[in-house]
Amino acid sequence: MKTSRIALVTGANQGLGRALAEGLAARMGPADLVLLTGRNRDRVMAAADEVAGLADSRARVEGRVLDVTDTDAVARLADDVAREYGGVDVVLSNAVARLLPQDSQSERADEFIDVSNTATHAILRAFGPVLRPGGRLIVVASSLGTLGHLDPRLHHLFDGATLDQVEYAVESWRRAVHDKTAAEAGWPLWLNVPSKVAQVAAVRAVAAERRELDLATGTLVASVCPGMVDTATSRPWFSDYSQAQSPSRAAAHVLDLVFADHVDPALYGELVRFGKALPWHDGTPPVEQDLLLTP
């Protein structure tokens, strides 16, 4: 069977990533292919079989093992997809490292940064060039990714930065965490804030270079905030998650952006939440939250 459209989801074994894979399989057609990826082979293959077996799945679903922190592996998968299928139509970068409130933020920094940021940079670099015209390249981030959540001393590192400059800023932050100079430089103790800002800044950097051609071909590069989602990763952080969305509900908002008939220029390159762009410079550094977390 000839494959029409190709979609790829990272971090798709469970939670939001799994729901995104399920939604893609339901909304795409029998000639389309959803590549469900994750690090653990057994879990990836089991998840792919389960998604393919759902009553409303229409597209084919295949599992691919991918450690998103391995930049060479990400590049190889992009090359494989380009060679086998001529490119990719949808890329949803969703991998996240689970962090618990009692965890030491500094001790978990490398893992968290590698999964959230090193992986995002690798996905953008590897899959951007093989994204077909009219495609969608979306990084799942958070409303914490707006620049105003950082100390103003750090804004120049990310505002208007290139992808190389964002990557340099992330590595400077990583070194500061290890050198125990992060707080003095203005970096918050909560890893999630600079991580999300850097994710959004990386997307903005790539989008700035591609904007004219992408808008002419109906291609979308953006980051997305799915809102509060009731998952094993988010539950430990909230005493009241009664207003949280199910993964499938949150995925629907993201997929509405993926399957929109046209690309709204106002959303291109932006952090999108529930169909609207969040202002890049908004936000307030979450000092009070920092005080509640283990350094």
Salt bridges, closest charged atoms under 4 A:
GLU22 OE2 - ARG18 NE 3.15
ASP32 OD2 - ARG5 NH2 2.82
GLU50 OE1 - ARG18 NH2 2.66
GLU62 OE1 - ARG64 NH2 3.40
ASP80 OD1 - ARG83 NH2 2.73
GLU84 OE1 - ARG64 NH2 3.46
ASP89 OD2 - ARG132 NH1 2.66
ASP103 OD2 - ARG108 NH1 2.64
ASP110 OD1 - ARG174 NH1 2.89
ASP110 OD1 - HIS178 NE2 2.89
GLU111 OE1 - ARG108 NE 2.96
ASP114 OD1 - ARG174 NH2 2.82
ASP151 OD2 - ARG153 NH2 3.08
ASP159 OD2 - HIS281 NE2 3.11
ASP164 OD1 - ARG125 NH2 2.52
GLU167 OE2 - HIS121 ND1 3.68
GLU167 OE2 - ARG125 NH1 3.31
GLU171 OE1 - ARG174 NE 2.88
ASP214 OD2 - ARG210 NE 2.78
ASP230 OD1 - ARG235 NE 2.52
ASP256 OD1 - ARG27 NH2 3.02
GLU270 OE1 - ARG204 NH1 3.07
